[in-house]
């Protein structure tokens, strides 16, 4: 189970259910910013996750229409890179 707590301005905490119990991994917005996949990849490699469940999406329709490149990066390209 992975749970994100916080908002876009705080640190995120990711709770991971493992055989030994819950592990709390702290991450900054910059580390999990899907528009900067280099930082995301670094964070993933550092923490050696076995499974990733991505719940992030650019869901503001009007904003996505105004920023189609960013919306495509987050909703399409980043998802492909996470796989």
GINORLIN-V933872 format. One record per backbone hydrogen bond with DSSP energy under -1.0 kcal/mol. CO is the residue of the C=O (numbers start at 1). NH is the residue of the N-H. Records with the same first field share a line. If there is no record, write none. Layout:
CO=NH + NH
This chain:
3=15
7=10
12=27
14=25
16=23
18=21
21=18
23=16
25=14
27=12
28=32
33=36
36=40
37=41
38=42
39=43
40=44
41=45
42=46
43=47
44=48
57=59
59=61
60=64
61=65
62=66
63=67
67=71
68=72
69=73
70=74
71=75
72=76 + 77
73=78
76=80
77=81
78=82
79=83
